[in-house]
């Protein structure tokens, strides 16, 4: 018998309200990010909600808080196709628990790794710290992985930016064929 109650029980200072959570319920294996939007009952953005994405099979979780516009972008934990648990909580609101299914699609190319070269060799010029710093010219190597079940042929990527302070000198890259799962 515990006279003080369970320390894991949420204490409300009023009648808990409901919130609406919007996100993709199914995502392709290899997807890097999941965007979650949270609103109150009137449809207004709900900031400061704690949003967690949990991969039960690998005991891995990521979390973040919604911004003033009610959005949070979470990195998707790496792994194989599975069902992830999305949990959204906020003080004086009922928690929302949703499944997010990670499925293998026929074709799904995604950036799997990148290397920043700022070592003053080739066309790069920088301080060799492997980070992007103002005033540097660097080489960026981007690895692609095909998380789909079909081979991807004649893969071409074009790097772009909307940032006026970044200049891309060589935006075009041919990857050729990327086999399924590679």
C-alpha positions in Angstrom: 0.0 0.0 0.0 1.5 3.3 -1.1 -0.1 6.4 0.6 1.8 8.9 -1.6 0.7 7.3 -4.9 2.8 6.1 -7.9 5.6 8.5 -8.8 5.1 7.6 -12.4 1.6 8.9 -12.5 1.1 12.3 -14.3 -0.6 14.9 -12.1 -3.0 17.3 -13.8 -3.9 20.7 -12.5 -7.1 20.7 -14.5 -9.2 18.6 -16.8 -6.7 17.1 -19.3 -7.2 18.3 -22.9 -6.9 16.4 -26.1 -4.3 17.2 -28.8 -4.1 16.2 -32.4 -0.9 14.7 -33.7 -0.1 14.5 -37.5 2.7 12.5 -39.0 3.2 9.8 -41.6 1.9 6.5 -40.2 4.0 4.5 -42.8 7.5 5.5 -43.8 10.0 3.8 -46.2 12.9 2.0 -44.7 15.9 4.3 -44.9 13.9 7.5 -44.3 16.1 9.8 -42.4 13.6 12.1 -40.7 10.0 12.1 -39.4 8.1 15.4 -39.2 5.5 15.6 -36.5 2.9 18.3 -36.1 0.9 18.9 -32.9 -2.3 21.0 -32.5 -4.7 21.7 -29.7 -8.5 21.0 -30.1 -9.0 24.3 -31.9 -6.3 23.5 -34.5 -3.8 26.0 -33.0 -0.1 24.9 -33.0 0.9 23.4 -29.7 4.5 24.2 -28.7 6.7 22.5 -26.0 5.2 19.0 -26.5 7.7 16.2 -25.9 7.7 13.8 -28.9 9.6 10.5 -28.7 10.1 7.9 -31.4 11.0 4.5 -30.0 12.2 1.3 -31.8 11.2 -1.4 -29.4 13.1 -4.2 -31.1 16.5 -2.4 -30.7 15.7 -0.4 -27.5 16.6 2.8 -29.3 14.7 6.1 -28.9 15.0 9.7 -30.2 13.0 12.7 -28.9 12.6 16.4 -29.1 10.2 19.3 -28.3 7.8 20.9 -30.7 8.7 24.5 -31.7 6.3 27.5 -31.6 4.7 26.3 -34.8 3.9 22.9 -33.2 6.5 21.0 -35.3 9.4 18.8 -34.5 11.6 16.9 -36.9 13.0 13.7 -35.5 15.8 11.6 -36.9 14.5 8.1 -37.6 16.5 5.4 -35.7 18.4 3.2 -38.1 17.4 -0.4 -38.4 15.4 -2.8 -40.5 11.7 -2.6 -41.3 9.7 -2.6 -38.0 7.0 -0.7 -36.2 8.1 2.3 -34.2 6.2 3.8 -31.2 5.5 7.6 -31.4 4.6 9.1 -28.0 3.5 12.8 -27.6 3.0 14.3 -24.2 2.5 17.8 -22.7 1.4 19.0 -19.3 -2.4 19.0 -18.8 -2.9 17.1 -22.1 -3.7 13.5 -22.6 -0.7 11.6 -24.1 -1.0 10.3 -27.7 0.5 7.0 -28.7 0.8 6.1 -32.4 2.4 3.4 -34.4 4.7 4.3 -37.3 5.4 1.4 -39.6 8.7 1.2 -41.4 8.3 -0.7 -44.6 10.6 -1.8 -47.4 9.6 -0.3 -50.7 10.5 -1.3 -54.3 12.9 1.6 -54.6 14.1 4.0 -51.8 17.4 5.8 -52.1 18.7 7.7 -49.1 21.9 9.5 -48.0 23.6 7.0 -45.7 26.8 8.8 -45.0 28.8 11.9 -45.9 32.4 13.1 -45.6 33.5 16.7 -45.3 36.9 17.3 -46.8 38.5 20.7 -45.9 42.1 19.6 -45.8 43.7 22.1 -48.4 44.2 19.3 -50.9 42.4 19.1 -54.3 39.8 21.8 -54.5 39.3 22.1 -50.7 40.7 24.8 -48.5 40.0 25.0 -44.8 41.4 24.1 -41.4 41.2 20.3 -41.7 38.7 19.8 -38.9 36.1 18.0 -40.9 33.5 20.6 -40.2 32.0 23.3 -42.4 33.2 26.7 -41.3 32.7 30.2 -42.8 35.0 31.0 -45.7 36.0 27.5 -46.4 35.9 25.7 -49.7 35.3 22.0 -49.3 34.7 18.8 -51.0 31.6 16.8 -49.9 31.4 13.1 -50.5 27.9 11.7 -50.2 27.1 8.0 -50.0 23.8 6.7 -51.1 22.1 3.5 -50.0 19.2 1.7 -51.8 16.9 0.5 -49.0 14.5 -0.8 -51.6 13.9 -4.3 -52.9 14.7 -3.4 -56.5 18.0 -2.3 -58.0 18.3 1.4 -58.9 19.8 2.1 -62.3 21.4 5.2 -63.7 21.2 7.1 -60.4 22.0 10.8 -60.6 22.0 13.3 -57.8 22.0 17.1 -57.9 23.0 19.0 -54.8 21.3 22.3 -54.2 20.7 24.9 -51.5 18.4 27.9 -50.9 21.1 29.6 -48.8 22.4 32.6 -50.6 25.7 32.4 -48.7 26.6 28.9 -50.0 28.1 28.4 -53.5 28.0 24.9 -55.0 30.6 24.6 -57.7 30.0 21.0 -58.7 26.4 19.9 -58.0 26.1 16.9 -60.3 27.0 13.3 -59.4 26.5 10.1 -61.2 26.2 7.0 -59.0 25.5 4.5 -61.7 23.6 1.5 -60.5 22.9 0.9 -56.8 21.9 -2.7 -56.0 19.0 -3.4 -53.6 20.2 -3.3 -50.0 23.6 -1.7 -50.9 
